[in-house]
Amino acid sequence: MKYHLEFAVLIASMSGFMLGYDAGVVSELFTSPRFMQTFNITEDNWEMIKGNMVAILQAGCAVGALISNIPAGKHTFLL
């Protein structure tokens, strides 16, 4: 039982770390002029591209949460 709890705490802490890391990478892209130069982004369409990037990030989080529910449901009763 002890190892199941430690494993759950490890997974939860790694999830928080990955969320923070991902937010840091996305915020760096939003403030980097090099990103705009590399992909030839103009000021006219920058707001639309930022909105699309955030929407894709949120959609990926939703899909990941739905997919992770399958293995989590099988192992929940072990904790």
Number of C-alpha atoms within 10 A of each C-alpha: 7 7 9 12 12 12 12 13 12 11 12 11 12 12 12 11 12 11 12 11 12 13 12 11 10 14 11 12 14 15 10 10 11 10 13 15 10 8 8 9 13 11 9 8 9 13 12 10 14 14 11 12 15 12 12 12 14 12 12 12 13 12 10 11 11 10 11 11 11 10 9 10 9 9 10 10 7 8 12
